[in-house]
Amino acid sequence: MYTFQRGERLKSRKVIGALFKEGKSFGQYPLRVVYLLLKEPRSSFPAQFTVSVPKKKFPGAVQRNRIRRQVREAWRLNKHRLYRALKEEQGQYAILVIYVAKEALPYAEIERAMRQAVGRLARGRNE
């Protein structure tokens, strides 16, 4: 339950492109969440997830990778709430999280934002 397996990773350039073209989004500072319901599932998981940290705001790879790891960890610990809500639904969500803050924030803030974003995704699927 608290793992982040290979099938949960969103790697398809085609799907990521579709996220930017057709996806819906909302902000939950310091994160921006872009999501899209896929017509045909690409794996057995209810959602596939990826993270983006802009090179323009964080030119150093070390800092960028650290933020990416923190966001991924926050997702790993909170995704089960979304999965429970999506169990009865058919289809699969593609989720892209973009880190929008101008500076690196403490993990506690990232985790709080992710918890709220996952709750919003779980509730928002019926609206």
C-alpha positions as CSV (number, residue, x, y, z in Angstrom):
1,M,0.0,0.0,0.0
2,Y,2.8,2.5,0.9
3,T,5.0,1.6,-2.1
4,F,5.6,3.5,-5.4
5,Q,5.8,0.8,-8.0
6,R,7.0,0.9,-11.6
7,G,3.4,0.7,-13.0
8,E,2.4,3.8,-11.0
9,R,5.0,6.0,-12.7
10,L,3.9,8.1,-15.5
11,K,6.5,8.1,-18.2
12,S,4.6,8.2,-21.5
13,R,5.4,11.4,-23.4
14,K,2.1,11.0,-25.2
15,V,0.1,11.0,-22.0
16,I,2.2,13.9,-20.5
17,G,1.5,15.9,-23.7
18,A,-2.2,15.2,-23.4
19,L,-2.1,16.3,-19.7
20,F,-0.9,19.7,-20.8
21,K,-3.4,20.0,-23.7
22,E,-6.6,18.5,-22.2
23,G,-5.9,18.1,-18.5
24,K,-7.7,19.9,-15.7
25,S,-5.7,21.6,-13.0
26,F,-5.8,23.2,-9.6
27,G,-3.3,24.8,-7.3
28,Q,-2.4,23.7,-3.8
29,Y,0.6,25.8,-2.8
30,P,3.4,24.9,-3.3
31,L,2.1,22.4,-5.8
32,R,0.1,22.6,-9.0
33,V,-1.8,19.4,-9.9
34,V,-2.7,18.6,-13.5
35,Y,-4.9,15.5,-14.0
36,L,-6.7,13.7,-16.7
37,L,-8.9,10.6,-16.8
38,L,-7.4,8.2,-19.4
39,K,-9.8,6.4,-21.6
40,E,-7.7,3.2,-21.7
41,P,-5.7,2.2,-18.6
42,R,-2.0,1.8,-19.1
43,S,-1.4,-0.3,-16.0
44,S,-3.4,-2.0,-13.3
45,F,-3.1,0.9,-10.9
46,P,-6.0,3.5,-10.5
47,A,-3.5,6.4,-11.1
48,Q,-0.1,7.1,-12.7
49,F,1.9,9.9,-11.2
50,T,4.9,12.1,-12.1
51,V,6.6,15.2,-10.7
52,S,8.1,18.3,-12.4
53,V,10.5,20.8,-10.7
54,P,11.4,23.7,-13.0
55,K,15.0,24.1,-13.9
56,K,14.5,27.8,-14.3
57,K,13.7,28.2,-10.6
58,F,16.1,25.6,-9.3
59,P,19.2,25.6,-11.6
60,G,21.1,23.2,-9.3
61,A,20.3,19.5,-9.9
62,V,20.9,18.6,-6.3
63,Q,18.2,20.9,-5.0
64,R,15.8,19.9,-7.9
65,N,16.3,16.2,-7.2
66,R,15.7,16.7,-3.4
67,I,12.4,18.5,-4.0
68,R,11.4,15.8,-6.5
69,R,12.1,13.1,-3.9
70,Q,10.1,15.0,-1.2
71,V,7.1,15.4,-3.5
72,R,7.3,11.7,-4.5
73,E,7.5,10.7,-0.9
74,A,4.5,12.8,0.1
75,W,2.5,11.2,-2.8
76,R,3.6,7.7,-1.7
77,L,2.3,8.2,1.8
78,N,-1.1,9.8,0.8
79,K,-2.1,8.1,-2.5
80,H,-4.0,5.4,-0.7
81,R,-6.8,7.9,0.1
82,L,-7.3,8.6,-3.6
83,Y,-7.0,4.9,-4.5
84,R,-9.9,4.0,-2.1
85,A,-12.1,6.7,-3.7
86,L,-11.3,5.5,-7.2
87,K,-11.9,1.8,-6.5
88,E,-15.5,1.8,-7.8
89,E,-14.6,3.9,-10.9
90,Q,-13.4,2.5,-14.2
91,G,-10.5,4.1,-16.0
92,Q,-7.2,5.5,-14.8
93,Y,-6.0,9.0,-13.8
94,A,-2.8,10.5,-15.1
95,I,-1.5,13.0,-12.5
96,L,1.3,15.5,-12.9
97,V,2.5,17.6,-9.9
98,I,4.5,20.7,-10.6
99,Y,6.4,22.4,-7.8
100,V,5.7,26.1,-8.1
101,A,7.3,27.7,-5.1
102,K,10.3,29.9,-5.7
103,E,12.3,28.4,-2.9
104,A,12.7,25.0,-1.3
105,L,10.2,24.5,1.5
106,P,10.3,22.1,4.4
107,Y,8.9,18.6,3.8
108,A,6.1,19.2,6.3
109,E,4.6,21.9,4.0
110,I,4.9,19.8,0.9
111,E,3.3,16.9,2.7
112,R,0.4,19.0,3.9
113,A,-0.2,20.4,0.4
114,M,-0.1,16.9,-1.0
115,R,-2.6,15.6,1.6
116,Q,-5.0,18.4,0.7
117,A,-4.5,17.9,-3.1
118,V,-5.1,14.1,-2.8
119,G,-8.3,14.9,-0.8
120,R,-9.4,17.4,-3.4
121,L,-8.8,14.8,-6.2
122,A,-10.7,12.2,-4.3
123,R,-13.7,14.5,-3.8
124,G,-13.5,16.2,-7.2
125,R,-14.0,13.1,-9.3
126,N,-17.8,13.2,-8.7
127,E,-18.2,16.9,-9.6
